Amino acid sequence: MIYDIRHVTSYAYESPVSFARCSLRLEPRSGDGQELVSHSVDIRPKPADRTVRRDFFGTHTESILIETAHRNLRIDSRSRVSVSRQAPGRAAPSPTWESVRDVAFEATSLGPESPIGYVFASPLVPVQRPVTAYAAASFAPGCGILAGAVELMHRIRTEFKYDPKATVISTPLKEVFEKRHGVCQDFAHVMIAGLRGLGLPAAYVSGYLRTIPPPGKPRLQGADATHAWVSLWCGEGLGWVGFDPTNDILVENDHIILAVGRDFSDVSPVDGIIVGSRKQKLAVAVDVLLVE
Amino acid sequence: MAGQDGQEGGRESSQGSRVRPANRRVAQWMRDYARLPGIPDEYIAQDGAPRAVWNRFFDAFAALSPGEIDRRFGSADRHLREAGVTYRAPGETSDRLWPLSHLPLLIDEADWQQLTAGIVQRAELLELVLSDLYGEGRLVAEGAIPAAAIAGSAEYLRAVCGVKPPGGRYLSLYAADVGRGPDGRWWVLGDRTQAPSGAGYALENRLVLSRAFTSLYKSMNVERVAPFFEAFRDSLRASADRDEPRIGLLTPGQFSETYFEHATLARYLGFLLVEGDDLAVSGDRIHIRTVAGLKRLDVLLRRVDSNFLDPLELDASSQLGVPGLIDVLRKNGVVVANMPGSGVMEARALLGFLPSLSRRLLGEDLKMPNIATWWCGQKAARDEVLSRLDEVAIEGAYGRGVPGFPGSGPVLAGELSAADRERLRGAINDRGIDYVGQELVRLSTVPVWDHGRIMPRPFVLRVFAAATPNGWTIMPGGFCRIAEQTDARAVSMGDGARAADVWVVSDKAVPASTLLPAVDTVRIRRIAGWVPSRAADNLFWLGRYLERAEATLRLVRALGTSQRDPGKGSSPVLHALERIQRLLVTWGATSQSSRTQPAKVAAEALQAEDKFGSALSLVRAAQRTATSLRERLSPDAWQVITEMVERLAQEVEDDDGVVSAAELTLQELASFAGLAQENMNRAAGWRFLEMGRRAERAINTVRFARQFAYDEAGGEDLDILLTLVDCQITYRSRYLVGPLLAPVRDLVVLDPYNPRSVAFQVAALNDHIASLPTLKEGGLIERPQRLAVALQAMLTTAEAASLDTKTLFSLEQDLLNLADAIGSHYFPHGPNASRPEKLTGLA
């Protein structure tokens, strides 16, 4: 499948901003069952400097510097991505979770693909006993890792309430877990925390989801949003498998990967600092259009 | 010092006649010294005989009479208090005095050589491991270090993987915590590779003790620590890529628990003490914001942990760092010591792998052993720990605290409930990667002084090593922390431990050719270059607070002494007193004036805790401001401020007490001004202190003039004004009549030769502004200068006759504007300017 994605981020400031330094992670990656066909980012006002590098996780990262005073910052990113991946079946056979854990602990690489980077707490995902205990209920001794993770994902989907007004990005995981509500990145963080508590390697994925309008209704432009889910390492054979706890589905051809990291803080699409205005208003509009 | 020295020499030379009591005292101390069973002691060897160095020390020490010993210890404590050597324990909001154990830890030269060899080897090893971990990664790929033992550390900084450290090394300053184990050998208990603390305290400790016991110190042939700091400074200078590099010491600020040490080190090494806000990235370099604009910074010695260094790439919530710093490192634009990410070597998980890493990378065994440590991420080690769970201490493998258990120290399985024991066992089985088991070691003890006796207490010694172009050099001495309990294992300053100076003692006489100074004096170096804007801002306000305190004290004194005036009941006098009180109310020094009890008002204006304008509040504000300028103020200046605060905080007994407290404080203010005038380096921001003083004095003097030289002012009013501005004598020598309006106005406002007049202050401000750099190109006159020049022209040409109340009022407004203009021009990132803000929201 080929998608055209438009991702527009706009900031409006109450008073003029004289200086901005930002990191953009807006270019979808190639690999993991998808290919980047084309990509461009338009930034207004024009940056004084743009430099590009790959970060530790292999994500295309652009640093921009704006030195002209502005009240609005608009970052318009367009990508065309072709996706072709196959998820294992929900009931497919898999190694026991304990064996996956033990193999992960023995890793001999610190690289971004190595499972060992994803079994410890990370800046936004602490490993805490209550969350670990919650996840442990889905992983009986000797249980297959896939079956356990599918059940955990299902429980999060049914036991947590989707509520975009309940949380912000700084809401701590503990609160999300106790109140059982949040949005996609909260559910991903909860699932990751539970899996890591058990010693299982779980990564955070940011990206886009193709939304299918209700029958008979047209697709609304700009109604989509950035999305987040979980990638779990299921042993040498299966490798990394995507789980979307917000929708209780395994990741296949409706998901477009933007970046992978330990948690949101590693992949945040637009991040930065400004000098000049305390009051900011953010608007994000995403369109995911199926080309063919 | 000379007097004290002579005194001590006198006593020691009379040693012959006092041999017997001194010997008796040493024998008594030894008899009462109850060594702990089975634990080695520094003073007394296993066979019960005292060690040679300690014998020498106690023989000389006992020659001092008990009263003299107490006096010396008292003087050491007083010095620490007066110098403001403080330590803030984690979780506390105010500083407390730093407890000094009065006896030094003595280490003889042969013992020290062994320790040194072990530390040098270890520093070399850790540097090699770091450069592999962040570089090629062979150690992990080939299984010499398990990946998990690295990945678990929050100090493993993915952002700097593959970045070559500018300056060529990861570690510039390294410290090891060591203790003497039961076998009598030194053991390494832990490594400090992030930003080792304690070197500045060691320095201060040495200063205090060597001053209190000058002759004793000299007679012991103690190795000096100063050359170590010089080598360290020179090595940091050499790491920069230009000749006269600008070096900053990055501190989290005055709320950091070790802020005093940061200021001490910055002053001693001649580095600029900077906070994240003082720095900015521009181009591919780090710059410091100074009163002359952005200036390039070459080297940053950091006391901020890696993760807080760059909110853009690391912890996004950090306010302590510099946005873009990591990117500058990638571009080789600044040397950061130690290199961010170096802290990964502090993980206990790695301790057990160092012996084999030493053989692999250096081809030799570790010269000094680690404390035995088993990382539970590997099955054999895990099984070992689980089988001896009661005999080991369980620690977190990476940071402070044991995951899943409260507190920041180790967990001893033997002290847990049965349920918690099982939980610990389960946790180690499930996520062994998070835990280590460490052998329980009881460390050797050292004598501490306790009311005329000595007692054994366990200690940990922190040894410092600096990288130089010629290899590692070790500070002969260190930072010794002593536990209060006899059974302490982990020693932390916050747990009420004491610190001690460490003397490395040579048994050879010091070669005659060496000019060994009597004491390890702190050589204060000139702080080079322009003042950072924040420091200039603080100096400006320090000047203003002190000057405002002076004006308030003058009003208080005038009010207080008026009660002694024979004509005090007369209505013009009462009227003038009301005007004084009105000023004090306007300035927030007191809540309301009182016709009948002006003395009460004076007392409140002097020392009310809850009035922001009271003299006490103003000197406290000055003290707070001075705290963040510690590296720029001489110890004497700091001491004067402390004394003023202490004096004004003491309750006064009666009206006379108010007047005398005000008078004494005014004298101290004058002595501070004198110290600043005579002792303060002109390059180190003196101008800004002066400008603050001058601006404030000009404003206050106009306010006085407005109150007491108003258009209908009478003789009593003018008389008070002349007293307030200290011009009685000048006036009387110049005019043979009583105070008249026009002459008084001329003297107080316009006379350019009167150092208390408004015109004099404005002329001084003009001089200062003219000698500061201009920030903008284009040759246009800048705002502070424009205002100051205009004011001076006005004051030069004005005539006293035309100087009415209305003119005075507009003069006051102009002066306020000038003060604001100075602030916003030279300190653009002061409290009112914008700081960098995070972009908000989920984008």
Interface residues (C-beta under 8 A of the other chain):
Chain A: T9 Y11 F19 R21 C22 S23 R53 D55 F56 F57 S63 F105 E106 A107 T108 S109 L110 S114 I116 G117 V119 F120 P123 V127 R129 V168 I169 Q185 G197 L198 G199 T226 F264 S265 S268 P269 V270 D271 G272 I273 I274 V275 G276 S277 R278 Q280 L282 V284
Chain B: L133 G137 V140 A141 E142 G143 P146 A147 A148 I150 A151 G152 Y156 R158 A159 C161 V281 P311 L312 E313 D315 A316 P323 G324 D327 R330 G377 P403 G404 D430 R431 G432 I433 S834 R835 P836 E837 K838 L839 T840 G841 L842 A843
